[in-house]
Amino acid sequence: MKTFKLIVTTVAISLAMLSSNAEEKKEKAAGKAKAAAKERTVRGTAMCAKCTLKKTKDCQAALEVKRKGKDGKEVARVLLLKNNDITKAFHGKICKGDKVPVAVTGKLEGKGKNRVLVASKINDKPAPAKKGKRGKGKKAGAKKKEA
């Protein structure tokens, strides 16, 4: 009888631990979904995906973004902009082979290679990108405050 109680107790504790892990995973997934749906500004070169890049059958705006890869070399990535009123109004400036430096504000949709940027604002005169490290870390010369 004691062994039976021990087994039942062990199973109950295991189930409680598994259910708490499942809840934590759901919370993490919800946090990632919120981060993906957040508006962000992406700087790059706007061009026509059909005329310049030859990637689509119909004219569509695309944004070429240059970043440094893991090996330190510069890598160019192309994000297609979803055809909405904002991108259609801007498309006349980039069609027929023109390349324009822009800053596009919007939300990313989709995953992997099917990812598109849904633009809410396109600024064709972007401010120059800030040089240096990104993030909110402390400055190198900052001293710690003593209590």
N, C-alpha and C positions, 0 to 999 in steps of 0.2 A: 504494500500500500504506500510506503514511503517513496519507493522508486517511481510509482505512478504520479504522486504529487510533484516530485522533482521534475519529471518529464513535462508535465502540464505547465509548471511554472517556467521552465526553460523555453518552451514553445511560446508562451504568452509574452515573455520578455523579448524574444526574437521578433515576433510580429509587431510589437510596439516600436522596436528600433527600425524595422523596415518601413513602417508607415511614416515615421518621422523623416526618414531619408527621402521618401517619395514626395513629401510636402516641401522639403528643401529644394529638391530638383524642380518642382513646379514653380517655386518662387524665383529661382535663378532663371528659368526659361522666360518667365514674365518680365523680368528685369532686362534680359537681352532683347526681347521684343520691343520694349519701350525705347531702348537705346537705338535700335534699328529704325524706329519710326520718328526719331528726333530730326528736326530740320538742321541741316549743316550747310556750310558754304564751301564749295569746291572750286579751286582756281585751276585754269588750264587754257587750252586753245580750242575754240569752237570751230567746227567745220561741218560740211555736209557729209552725211554717211554714204550717200549715193554718189555724188559728183566727185568728191575728193578721196574718200576712203574705199569706195566700191564695195561696201559691206551690206547694203540693203537694196531692194528693188525700187523702193520709193524714196523720195527725198525725206530726210529726217535729220535733225540736228544731232551732232555727236560732240563729246568733250574729250579731248586728249589730255590726260593728266600725267605729268612726269614726276616720278618718285625715285628715291634711292632704294635699290633692292638689298637683300641680305648680304650680298657679296660687295656692296659699296658702289656698284655700277648703276647708272641711271636707267630706269625702266619706264617705258611709256605704256599706259593703259587707256583704253578707249571705253568711255561710258556713253551709251545712247541716251538721249533725252526723250522722254515720253512726249508724243505729239499732243500738246494742249494749246490753249489760246496764247500763252506766253511764248512758247517755243515757235509756234507758227508765225507770230508777229516778228520774231527775231530772225527767222530763217532766211528772209530776203537779204540780209547782210552777209550771210556766209555761203549761200548757194553759188554754184558755178566756180568753185575752186578757191574762194577767199578763206583765209584763216584769220580769226580775230581773238586776241587774248581777252578772256572774260572771267568773272567770278559768278558762279551759279549757286543760288540758294534754293534748297529743296530737300525732299525726302527720297531715300533709296528704296526701291521696291524690288522684290525677287531675290534670287540667290544665285551665286556663282556667275556663270557666263550670261545668264538671262537677266542680270541685274540692270535696271534702268533708273535714271534719275528723274523724278517728277519735279520740274522746276516751278518755284513760286515767284522767283525774281531772277532776272539776268542783268548783270551790270557789265557793260562792254568797255568800261573805263575803270578797271579794278585798281585798288591801291596796291603798291608793291608788297610782295610777301615779306613777312618778318624773317630776318636771318637769325640763326641760332637754334638752340634746343627748344623743343616744344614741351609743354607740361607746366605744372604748378609747383615744381620743386624749389627748394631753397637756393638762394644765390650762393655761389662758391665762396665768397668772402664773408658771408654773414656769420655772426657769432651767436651762440646760444645764450638765451636769457637765463640768468641764475635767479632762483627764488630765495 
